[in-house]
Amino acid sequence: MNRMILPLFLLLLSAASFAADMPNIVFICADDLGWGDVGYHGSEIQTPNIDRLAQRGTQLDQFYVQPVCSPTRASLMTGRYPMRYGLQCGVVRPWARYGLPLDEQTLPAVLRDGGYITAICGKWHLGHAAAEYLPSRRGFSHQYGHYNGALDYFTHARDGGHDWHRNDKALHEEGYTTDLIGREAAQILALHDKSKPLFLYVPFNAPHTPLQAPDESIAKYASMTNRQRRTYAAMVDRMDQAVGVIVAALEQHFPANRTLVFFCSDNGGIPSLGSNGELRDGKATLYEGGVRVPAIAVWDGVLTPGKHVNEPLHIVDIYPTVLGLTGIAPRQDKPLDGRDAWPTIAHDRPSPHEFILHNVTPFHGAIRVGDWKLIHNGHVGANETTAPANEKWELYNIRDDISETKDLKEQEHAAFQRLQQQLTQLSREASPANIPPNRAPNMFRVPKVWGEFE
């Protein structure tokens, strides 16, 4: 063989071998799905496809996220708590002039640079004020879906502006968004070049409001007396069917022993619509119902079917865990808050965390250290923009009191002081928060197409 060709041949052979060792990764995220909204947690809503994932894989029984959407998605993308870069206060509003800071290196960008094909199908919600914030500029080779929250499921509009895109260009098509997202994800799986590993991120907008579902799905829950509850159940059911479409495509086109599937929700459910089971409160709160969500990891032949992991983990852990599995090193100087959770998930090791920060803002916060959880102003919602009139501190032993009913700050004063000092120190480390108004400014005008720039 020609001497000039041989090194190139060996390099290509090495790259092919390296790619073969990289698992395909499919990360599915529901929107506002509560702890008690899945069949395997006792829900009356039918979720057979999610339940089968739970049976096939490992259930993460203490998996934490942020109390609302954008901060959770930012945590996933960066492996860093949102308070590190100003996204700790609520969601990125349609009129926000910021997004996930551009100097944060995202997980898909690292994976793409390491040889992965990367795709997002669904909800972004991390900024659209300028082209630089859009998914195709943040590491995704393929984009499909919408930028805002609270999208109309049938018209694909937010506040009258069109918000449905492919590769960050306006896309006009008919269909119920949940169905479309499942179909697009399945098509990506079917057409993927198997010589390269795939990272597919599928963030559904279901079952987030507005409450909309096809009539035939609502009719399936006619026995429910409350109309809103019927529609909500239909939305969860329809999302479960889309999960089934994705899993079927995976089984047809990908080797199960080379694919890691992860499923979770972005925050707890809204109690008036869904269920958080025995967990206290729900979405937008720092109680367990707001930040503990159903989560499943599936890897046939690698993870034990039906296993439960009862150690505290956080969505910031996905970033270093995925990079650990792929062998790709992050190219950034900023320290990660996430920890490699694979020894905990796969090998029964203790949680890698000394503490888990649920959030800290100028208005409230919460931290978990071991079994102790300290909450500051738990009555303040995640999207609040002003400080409360009255302060409140609470301390719970989460291992013994999952429903957070027994405040122990008086009896366990040493633990209370220790956690209070930790939370105070973390608040000092926090970047200044972006605090968008909850209503559009008077000068703001809804664009004809969200994220389209002249």
C-alpha positions in Angstrom: 0.0 0.0 0.0 1.2 3.5 -0.8 3.0 5.1 2.2 0.9 8.2 1.8 -2.4 6.3 1.8 -1.6 4.0 4.7 -1.7 6.6 7.5 -5.0 7.9 6.1 -6.4 4.4 6.0 -5.4 3.7 9.6 -6.9 7.0 10.7 -10.2 6.2 9.0 -10.2 2.7 10.4 -9.6 4.0 13.9 -12.4 6.6 13.5 -14.8 3.9 12.3 -13.9 1.7 15.3 -14.4 4.7 17.6 -17.8 5.4 16.1 -18.8 1.8 16.5 -18.2 2.1 20.3 -20.4 5.1 20.7 -24.0 4.4 21.7 -26.9 6.0 19.9 -28.8 8.2 22.3 -32.5 9.0 22.2 -33.6 11.5 24.9 -37.4 11.9 25.1 -38.8 14.7 27.3 -42.5 15.3 28.2 -43.7 18.7 29.1 -45.5 19.1 32.4 -46.1 15.4 32.9 -46.6 14.7 36.6 -45.1 11.9 38.8 -48.5 10.2 39.0 -49.5 10.7 35.3 -47.9 7.4 34.1 -49.4 4.0 34.3 -46.5 2.5 36.1 -47.1 5.0 38.9 -50.8 4.0 39.1 -52.3 6.6 36.7 -55.8 6.0 35.3 -54.4 7.5 32.0 -53.3 4.8 29.6 -49.5 5.0 28.9 -48.6 1.5 27.8 -45.6 2.5 25.7 -44.0 4.5 28.5 -44.9 1.6 30.9 -43.1 -0.9 28.6 -40.0 1.3 28.7 -40.2 1.2 32.5 -40.4 -2.6 32.4 -37.5 -2.8 29.9 -35.3 -0.4 31.7 -34.2 1.2 35.0 -36.5 3.5 36.8 -34.9 6.5 38.4 -37.1 7.1 41.5 -35.3 10.3 42.7 -34.7 12.1 39.5 -34.8 15.9 39.8 -35.3 18.7 37.3 -36.0 22.4 37.6 -39.6 23.6 38.5 -40.3 25.0 35.1 -39.4 24.4 31.4 -36.6 26.6 30.2 -34.3 26.1 33.3 -34.7 22.3 33.0 -33.8 22.4 29.3 -30.9 24.7 29.9 -29.6 22.3 32.6 -29.8 19.4 30.1 -28.0 21.4 27.4 -25.2 22.6 29.6 -24.7 20.3 32.6 -24.8 23.4 34.7 -27.4 24.8 37.1 -29.3 27.7 35.5 -28.2 30.1 38.2 -24.7 29.9 36.7 -25.8 31.9 33.6 -29.0 33.9 34.6 -31.8 31.5 33.6 -32.9 30.7 37.1 -36.0 32.9 37.1 -38.9 31.4 35.1 -39.1 30.6 31.5 -37.8 32.4 28.4 -40.9 34.4 27.4 -41.8 35.0 23.8 -40.7 38.7 24.1 -37.5 37.9 25.9 -34.4 39.4 24.3 -32.1 36.7 25.6 -31.7 33.0 25.6 -29.3 30.3 26.7 -26.1 32.4 26.8 -24.0 31.9 23.6 -20.8 31.2 25.6 -22.3 28.0 27.1 -21.1 24.9 25.2 -24.1 22.7 24.6 -24.3 18.9 24.8 -25.3 18.5 21.1 -22.4 20.8 20.1 -19.9 18.6 21.9 -21.4 15.4 20.5 -21.5 16.8 17.0 -17.9 17.8 17.2 -17.2 14.3 18.4 -18.7 12.6 15.4 -22.4 12.4 16.2 -25.3 13.4 14.0 -27.5 15.5 16.3 -31.3 16.2 15.9 -34.0 17.9 17.8 -37.7 17.2 17.2 -40.0 19.3 19.3 -39.9 22.2 21.7 -36.7 24.4 22.1 -37.7 27.2 24.5 -34.1 28.4 25.0 -34.2 31.6 23.0 -35.2 32.9 19.6 -34.5 36.6 19.8 -31.6 36.3 17.3 -30.5 33.7 14.9 -27.6 32.8 17.1 -29.9 31.4 19.7 -31.7 28.9 17.4 -31.1 25.2 17.7 -29.1 24.9 14.4 -26.6 27.3 15.9 -26.4 25.5 19.2 -25.2 22.1 18.0 -28.1 20.4 16.2 -27.6 19.1 12.7 -31.3 18.8 12.2 -34.1 20.9 13.7 -37.9 20.3 13.7 -40.6 21.9 15.9 -41.1 25.1 17.7 -39.3 27.7 19.8 -41.9 28.9 22.3 -44.0 27.2 25.0 -47.8 27.1 25.0 -48.1 26.4 21.3 -51.5 25.8 19.7 -51.4 22.1 18.9 -53.4 22.5 15.7 -52.5 25.9 14.2 -48.9 25.8 15.3 -49.1 29.4 16.4 -48.1 31.2 19.6 -50.1 34.4 20.2 -51.0 34.5 16.5 -47.4 34.2 15.2 -46.4 31.1 13.3 -44.0 28.8 15.3 -43.3 25.6 13.4 -40.0 25.1 11.7 -37.7 22.7 10.0 -33.9 23.5 10.1 -34.9 26.9 11.6 -37.0 27.9 8.6 -40.8 28.4 8.7 -42.7 25.2 7.9 -46.4 25.2 7.1 -48.0 21.8 7.5 -51.2 20.4 9.0 -51.4 18.1 11.9 -51.5 17.7 15.7 -48.1 18.6 17.0 -47.6 15.5 19.2 -48.3 13.3 16.2 -46.0 15.3 14.0 -43.1 15.2 16.5 -43.4 11.5 16.8 -43.6 11.0 13.1 -40.5 13.2 12.4 -38.5 11.5 15.0 -39.3 8.1 13.6 -38.4 9.3 10.1 -35.0 10.5 11.3 -34.4 7.1 12.8 -35.4 5.3 9.6 -33.2 7.5 7.4 -30.2 7.8 9.7 -26.8 6.8 8.3 -25.9 3.9 10.6 -22.1 4.5 10.1 -22.4 7.4 12.4 -23.8 7.6 16.0 -27.0 9.5 16.6 -28.1 11.9 19.3 -31.9 12.4 19.0 -33.6 14.8 21.4 -37.4 14.6 21.4 -38.9 17.3 23.6 -42.7 17.0 23.3 -44.9 20.0 24.1 -47.5 17.6 25.5 -49.3 17.7 27.9 -48.5 21.4 28.4 -51.4 23.8 28.0 -53.4 24.9 25.9 -55.6 21.9 26.6 -56.2 20.5 23.1 -56.5 17.0 21.7 -58.2 15.2 18.8 -61.9 14.4 19.5 -61.4 10.7 19.2 -58.7 10.8 22.0 -60.9 12.8 24.3 -63.8 10.4 23.7 -61.6 7.6 25.0 -61.8 9.2 28.5 -65.6 9.9 28.5 -65.9 8.3 31.9 -64.0 11.3 33.4 -66.6 13.8 34.6 -64.3 16.9 34.3 -63.8 18.1 30.7 -60.4 19.6 31.3 -59.2 16.3 32.9 -60.6 14.3 29.9 -58.6 16.5 27.5 -55.5 16.4 29.6 -55.7 12.6 29.7 -56.1 12.5 26.0 -53.0 14.6 25.5 -50.9 12.3 27.7 -52.4 9.3 25.9 -51.6 10.8 22.5 -48.0 11.5 23.6 -47.6 7.9 24.8 -48.7 6.8 21.3 -46.0 9.0 19.8 -43.5 7.4 22.1 -44.7 4.1 20.8 -44.0 5.2 17.2 -40.5 6.3 18.1 -39.7 3.1 19.9 -41.1 1.0 17.0 -38.8 2.9 14.6 -35.9 2.3 17.0 -36.6 -1.5 17.1 -36.8 -1.7 13.4 -33.8 0.3 12.4 -31.3 0.3 15.4 -29.6 -2.5 17.4 -31.1 -2.4 20.9 -27.7 -3.2 22.5 -26.2 -0.1 21.0 -28.9 2.4 21.9 -29.6 4.2 25.2 -33.1 5.6 25.5 -33.9 8.1 28.2 -37.4 9.4 29.2 -38.4 12.0 31.7 -40.6 15.1 32.2 -39.3 18.7 32.3 -41.0 19.5 35.6 -43.9 18.3 37.7 -47.5 18.4 36.6 -50.1 21.0 37.3 -52.1 19.6 40.2 -55.5 20.9 38.9 -55.0 18.9 35.7 -52.6 16.1 36.3 -51.3 14.1 39.2 -48.1 14.2 41.2 -49.1 11.2 43.3 -47.9 11.4 46.9 -45.6 14.3 46.1 -46.4 17.8 47.4 -47.7 20.5 45.1 -46.5 20.6 41.5 -45.2 22.6 38.6 -43.4 26.0 39.4 -42.8 25.0 43.0 -39.7 23.7 44.8 -41.6 21.0 46.6 -41.1 17.4 45.4 -44.2 17.6 43.1 -42.5 20.4 41.2 -39.0 19.0 40.8 -39.2 15.2 41.0 -40.4 13.5 37.8 -40.8 10.1 36.3 -37.6 9.0 34.6 -36.5 5.9 32.8 -33.2 4.7 31.3 -33.3 1.8 28.8 -30.3 0.0 27.3 -31.1 -3.6 26.4 -28.3 -5.9 27.4 -26.6 -3.3 29.6 -29.2 -2.0 32.1 -31.2 -4.4 34.2 -34.9 -4.6 33.3 -37.4 -3.5 36.0 -34.6 -2.2 38.3 -35.2 0.8 40.6 -32.5 3.4 41.4 -33.4 5.2 44.6 -30.5 7.6 44.7 -30.9 11.4 44.1 -29.8 12.4 40.6 -30.4 15.6 38.6 -30.9 16.4 34.9 -27.5 18.3 35.0 -26.0 14.8 35.2 -27.0 13.8 31.7 -24.3 16.0 30.1 -21.3 14.3 31.9 -22.9 10.9 31.9 -23.5 10.9 28.1 -19.9 12.2 27.5 -18.6 9.5 29.8 -20.4 6.9 27.7 -19.2 8.3 24.4 -15.6 9.0 25.4 -15.9 12.6 24.2 -14.3 15.3 26.4 -16.1 18.7 26.8 -14.1 21.5 25.3 -14.9 24.2 27.8 -13.3 25.8 30.9 -16.6 26.2 32.8 -17.1 23.7 35.6 -20.0 21.3 35.4 -22.5 20.9 38.2 -23.5 17.6 36.8 -21.8 14.3 37.8 -21.3 11.1 35.9 -24.3 9.1 37.1 -23.6 5.9 35.2 -22.1 4.1 38.2 -25.3 4.9 40.1 -27.6 4.0 37.3 -25.8 0.8 36.1 -23.8 -0.4 39.1 -25.8 0.5 42.2 -23.3 3.1 43.5 -24.4 5.9 45.8 -25.5 9.3 44.3 -22.4 11.2 43.1 -23.8 14.4 44.6 -22.8 16.1 47.9 -25.8 18.3 47.3 -28.5 18.9 44.7 -29.5 22.5 44.1 -33.2 22.6 43.2 -32.9 26.4 42.5 -31.8 29.7 44.0 -33.2 33.0 42.9 -33.5 36.5 44.5 -37.0 35.3 45.7 -36.7 31.7 46.8 -34.5 28.6 46.7 -34.1 25.0 47.8 -31.3 22.5 48.3 -31.0 18.8 49.1 -28.1 17.5 51.1 -28.3 13.8 51.8 -31.8 13.1 53.1 -32.3 16.8 54.2 -34.1 19.3 52.0 -34.2 23.0 52.9 -36.8 25.2 51.2 -36.8 29.0 51.2 -40.1 30.6 50.3 -41.7 27.5 48.9 -44.9 29.5 48.4 -43.2 31.6 45.7 -43.8 30.4 42.2 -40.9 30.0 39.7 -42.2 32.8 37.4 -42.5 35.4 40.1 -40.8 38.7 39.4 -40.9 40.4 42.8 -39.9 39.4 46.3 -42.6 38.1 48.7 -43.9 40.1 51.6 -43.2 37.3 54.1 -40.2 34.9 54.2 -40.6 31.3 55.1 -38.0 28.5 55.7 -38.8 24.8 55.9 -36.7 21.7 56.5 -37.7 18.1 55.6 -36.3 14.6 55.7 -37.1 13.5 52.2 -36.2 9.9 52.8 -38.7 9.6 55.7 -41.2 12.2 54.5 -41.6 12.1 50.7 -44.8 14.2 50.9 -43.0 17.0 52.9 -45.6 17.2 55.7 -43.3 17.5 58.8 -41.3 20.7 59.0 -38.2 19.8 61.2 -36.4 23.1 61.2 -37.0 23.6 65.0 -36.1 20.1 66.0 -33.1 19.8 63.7 -31.6 23.2 64.1 -28.0 22.1 63.3 -29.0 20.6 60.0 -31.2 23.7 59.3 -28.3 26.1 59.8 -25.9 24.0 57.8 -28.1 23.9 54.7 -29.1 27.5 55.1 -25.4 28.5 55.0 -24.9 26.3 51.9 -27.9 27.8 50.1 -26.8 31.3 51.0 -23.3 30.7 49.6 -24.7 29.4 46.4 -26.9 32.5 46.1 -23.8 34.6 46.3 -22.3 32.5 43.4 -25.3 33.0 41.2 -25.1 35.2 38.1 -27.5 38.1 37.8 -30.9 36.7 36.9 -32.8 37.6 33.7 -36.3 38.4 35.0 -38.6 39.0 32.0 -42.0 40.5 32.7 -44.8 38.0 32.6 -46.8 40.2 30.2 -45.5 41.5 26.9 -44.2 45.1 27.0 -46.4 47.6 25.4 -44.0 48.2 22.5 -43.7 44.4 21.7 -45.4 43.2 18.5 -45.9 39.5 17.8 -43.9 38.6 14.6 -45.6 36.9 11.7 -43.1 34.0 12.1 -41.3 33.5 15.4 -37.5 33.3 15.0 -37.5 34.7 11.4 -35.2 37.6 10.8 -35.0 40.1 8.0 
